[in-house]
Amino acid sequence: MERFQTVSGPAAPLLRRDVDTDIIIRIERLTGLPKDQLGQYAFEVWRGPDFVLDREPFVGAPILIAGANFGCGSSREAAVWALQGLGLRVVIAPSFGEIFMSNCFQNGVLPVVLPEQQVTNLAEQAQSGAAVTADLDTCVITAPDGTSFPFQVDPVRREMLIEGADEMSLTLRRQDLIRQWQADDARRRPWVYVGSRSAD
């Protein structure tokens, strides 16, 4: 997974509420296509010269500013792959579908939750194509006018993105601690471990 620290660039405003994963990527596109080819079909039913991600300066924009409950609906991980295929690394919204949000972290996309008024303010400023910056080190979004919008992110998920690691990778880095805990636990509760009970 690509490491994430700071992303800066145009932020495409798409303030539609309840954009579900079937809008992001149609189920028919998930048969026979590798994930790195899904971007061309992202938001397929909306694509065209008037769609924000098909207009300059937002073609290839790294940031999407979305409406509330973005990524609701089915749990398809391919919705995140499709967004990545468009070049997106950050999605800012007042709220997200829970599974979609988890899938973002698992695939190197930063979902940022901000209050709705801040999202609206940011979207208005972003209309010109001026750069918005998402800094995961400081957990701050910086608007084109310099206004800072702090956001919160789970510390473990933040570490995953910064290190470019998934949950399994983070667990494997703690093998020494895990083995030490198991050894201590085996001494405290030998009956739990097969073959560890000493003969009386």
VENHUWO-V667758 format. One record per pair of residues at least 12 apart in sequence whose C-alpha atoms are under 7 Angstrom apart, sorted by the first residue. I is the first residue (numbers start at 1). J is the second residue. D is the distance in Angstrom with one decimal. If there is no record, write none. Layout:
BEGIN
i->I j->J d->D
i->I j->J d->D
END
This chain:
BEGIN
i->1 j->107 d->6.6
i->1 j->108 d->6.0
i->1 j->164 d->4.8
i->1 j->165 d->6.1
i->2 j->108 d->6.3
i->2 j->164 d->5.1
i->3 j->161 d->5.8
i->3 j->162 d->5.2
i->3 j->163 d->5.5
i->3 j->164 d->4.0
i->4 j->161 d->5.3
i->4 j->162 d->4.8
i->4 j->164 d->6.8
i->5 j->135 d->6.0
i->5 j->136 d->5.2
i->5 j->137 d->6.0
i->5 j->162 d->5.7
i->6 j->134 d->5.6
i->6 j->135 d->4.4
i->6 j->136 d->6.1
i->7 j->133 d->5.7
i->7 j->134 d->5.2
i->7 j->135 d->6.6
i->8 j->131 d->6.1
i->8 j->132 d->5.5
i->8 j->133 d->4.2
i->8 j->134 d->6.3
i->9 j->61 d->6.6
i->9 j->62 d->6.2
i->9 j->131 d->4.3
i->9 j->132 d->5.5
i->9 j->133 d->6.6
i->10 j->57 d->7.0
i->10 j->58 d->6.2
i->10 j->61 d->5.3
i->10 j->62 d->6.7
i->10 j->63 d->6.5
i->10 j->126 d->6.9
i->10 j->129 d->4.9
i->10 j->130 d->5.8
i->10 j->131 d->4.8
i->10 j->132 d->6.1
i->11 j->58 d->7.0
i->11 j->61 d->6.1
i->11 j->62 d->6.7
i->11 j->63 d->4.5
i->11 j->64 d->5.3
i->11 j->65 d->6.3
i->11 j->126 d->5.8
i->11 j->129 d->6.8
i->11 j->131 d->6.9
i->11 j->132 d->6.2
i->12 j->52 d->6.5
i->12 j->53 d->6.6
i->12 j->58 d->5.6
i->12 j->61 d->6.5
i->12 j->63 d->6.3
i->12 j->64 d->4.8
i->12 j->65 d->5.9
i->12 j->126 d->7.0
i->13 j->64 d->6.2
i->13 j->65 d->4.7
i->13 j->66 d->6.4
i->13 j->123 d->5.3
i->13 j->126 d->6.9
i->13 j->127 d->6.9
i->14 j->65 d->5.8
i->14 j->66 d->4.9
i->14 j->67 d->6.7
i->15 j->65 d->6.8
i->15 j->66 d->4.7
i->15 j->67 d->4.2
i->16 j->66 d->6.5
i->16 j->67 d->4.8
i->17 j->67 d->4.5
i->17 j->68 d->4.9
i->17 j->69 d->6.2
i->17 j->70 d->6.7
i->18 j->68 d->6.2
i->18 j->69 d->4.9
i->18 j->70 d->5.4
i->18 j->72 d->6.3
i->19 j->69 d->7.0
i->19 j->70 d->5.1
i->19 j->71 d->5.8
i->19 j->72 d->6.5
i->20 j->70 d->6.5
i->20 j->71 d->4.7
i->20 j->72 d->4.5
i->20 j->73 d->5.1
i->21 j->71 d->5.2
i->21 j->72 d->6.2
i->21 j->73 d->5.8
i->21 j->74 d->6.2
i->21 j->76 d->6.9
i->21 j->79 d->5.7
i->23 j->43 d->5.5
i->24 j->42 d->5.2
i->24 j->43 d->4.6
i->24 j->79 d->5.7
i->25 j->41 d->6.5
i->25 j->42 d->5.1
i->25 j->43 d->6.1
i->25 j->79 d->5.6
i->25 j->82 d->6.6
i->35 j->81 d->6.0
i->36 j->85 d->6.1
i->37 j->85 d->6.8
i->38 j->81 d->6.8
i->38 j->82 d->4.8
i->38 j->85 d->6.2
i->39 j->82 d->4.3
i->39 j->83 d->6.1
i->39 j->84 d->6.8
i->39 j->85 d->3.7
i->39 j->86 d->4.9
i->42 j->82 d->5.4
i->42 j->83 d->6.6
i->57 j->129 d->5.7
i->58 j->129 d->7.0
i->60 j->86 d->5.9
i->60 j->87 d->5.3
i->61 j->87 d->6.4
i->61 j->88 d->6.3
i->62 j->87 d->5.5
i->62 j->88 d->4.2
i->62 j->89 d->5.3
i->62 j->90 d->6.5
i->63 j->88 d->5.5
i->63 j->89 d->6.1
i->63 j->90 d->4.7
i->63 j->91 d->5.8
i->64 j->88 d->6.9
i->64 j->90 d->6.3
i->64 j->91 d->4.8
i->64 j->92 d->6.2
i->65 j->91 d->5.9
i->65 j->92 d->4.8
i->65 j->93 d->6.0
i->65 j->123 d->6.3
i->66 j->91 d->6.9
i->66 j->92 d->6.0
i->66 j->93 d->4.9
i->67 j->93 d->5.5
i->67 j->94 d->6.5
i->68 j->93 d->5.9
i->68 j->94 d->5.0
i->68 j->95 d->4.9
i->68 j->96 d->6.6
i->69 j->95 d->4.8
i->69 j->96 d->4.4
i->69 j->97 d->5.6
i->70 j->93 d->7.0
i->70 j->95 d->6.5
i->70 j->96 d->4.7
i->70 j->97 d->6.0
i->71 j->96 d->5.8
i->71 j->97 d->5.0
i->71 j->100 d->5.5
i->72 j->96 d->6.7
i->72 j->97 d->4.2
i->72 j->100 d->7.0
i->75 j->99 d->5.8
i->75 j->100 d->6.5
i->77 j->103 d->5.9
i->80 j->103 d->6.8
i->80 j->104 d->6.0
i->89 j->109 d->4.8
i->89 j->110 d->6.2
i->90 j->109 d->5.6
i->90 j->110 d->4.7
i->90 j->111 d->5.9
i->91 j->110 d->6.4
i->91 j->111 d->4.9
i->91 j->112 d->6.1
i->92 j->111 d->6.0
i->92 j->112 d->4.7
i->92 j->113 d->6.0
i->93 j->112 d->6.4
i->93 j->113 d->5.3
i->93 j->114 d->6.2
i->93 j->119 d->6.4
i->94 j->113 d->5.2
i->94 j->114 d->5.1
i->94 j->115 d->5.4
i->94 j->116 d->5.1
i->94 j->119 d->6.8
i->95 j->113 d->5.8
i->105 j->157 d->6.4
i->105 j->161 d->6.8
i->106 j->166 d->6.0
i->108 j->161 d->5.8
i->112 j->151 d->6.7
i->113 j->151 d->6.7
i->114 j->151 d->6.6
i->122 j->143 d->6.2
i->125 j->144 d->6.4
i->130 j->144 d->5.8
i->131 j->144 d->5.8
i->132 j->144 d->5.7
i->139 j->151 d->5.5
i->139 j->152 d->6.6
END
